Amino acid sequence: MEKFSKTRHYWATALLVVLFFSLGAYYGEGKRLEIEKVEGLTGKETAVETDVDFSPFWKVWNEINEKYPGAAETTDQEKVYGAIRGLVDSLDDPYSVYFDPAETKSFQEDIAGNFEGVGMEVGMKDKTLTVIAPLKDTPAYRAGIKAGDRILKIDDTITAGMSVEEAIKLIRGAKGTVVTLTIAREGENKPIELKIVRDTINIPTLDTELRPDGIFVIRLYSFSANATGLFRKALQKFVDAKTDKLLLDLRGNPGGYLNAAIDMTSWFIEGGKIIVTEDYGGKQSAEIFRSRGYDIFNEKLKFVVLIDGGSASASEILAGALRSHGRAKLVGTQSFGKGSVQEVVNITPETVLKITVAKWLTPDGVSISEKGLTPDYVVEISETDAAAKKDPQMDKAVEILLNWSKY
């Protein structure tokens, strides 16, 4: 096997999401993305040392060529692409994907920036295409899509066995066009059909509120490129409000830039303390991300973080680190559990492989991707609550902040 050299670039994509902002183009020194790293490879793989018997593969190849009626319509190169997909699929990892030339072109166009879509992130959960979260004030949000909705059909196409990337191709589209999603929702006996008009997506970042009871609320909707600056300004407003009660609402926040999560967490954790660890499963040394030591709040800070099934990735990193270091209490429901790291590797000039290389661990060693985060105080929101516009999760957070010594 020839050796190859590596040149690393950081493409600032944060999430592979249906809103397609997540694959917006951004290049920058030191800008490390949340789930994807891009590797440029030179050299050529010519052999693999293995004891595996490849004769069954070649026998199937020959049987297809000799007996399948439509064999001539599929080129040998297309067969190779199919074989590689099968190899990657054997990992049983929804985030490891091989892109053929046409798919690679589409993937690169996504990275170059497509701001038209429906405004939600999807992922795989229990091998089912699942909504991680719709973003506030997007077409998906307005149509009533909820975190945890399982997507059964996209228009007339059944999603069983479909990859996230294949689903995204079908859901995405030009502004003004319609996509019909058939979903299964917990608590509903029948599938729900929702028609969503695609639009240009303006990603919300955060808003703030000083409640009459002295609780300062920061609602963070995404860890976007400008989130760190906006979060810093929000904390300044909190300080100016002269209160010691802070509530950070991460419900429905599907994540974003890893760098943003590290920066925000650093406002509350002593410098050098671990925020998150990337565990490479023994393939290489773990990479540890530590607090930058802004740490401007003392132990008198009363701090609650709200999470739910739509809180994923960077949201789980921030919430997990704050809880591990005893800086905040978590209220809500189980987070999504999206904590793996992918590299995008150029296989040929026309094809790429996106492969999972690591898992995120909280400072106390909990795998985010395997378990998600269980709140300190589990509080559900029932359909009755939602219909009555009640928010028992917010109510519990407020109760804790106003009676901090009892908790």
Helices and strands as residue ranges (DSSP letters): E 6-9, G 21-23, E 36-41, H 55-67, G 71-73, H 76-89, E 97-99, H 101-111, E 116-117, E 120-125, E 128-134, H 139-143, E 150-154, E 157-158, H 164-171, E 178-184, E 192-197, E 199-200, E 206-210, E 215-220, H 227-240, E 245-249, H 258-265, E 274-279, E 287-290, E 302-307, H 314-324, E 329-332, E 340-348, E 351-361, H 368-371, E 377-378, H 383-387, H 392-402, G 404-406
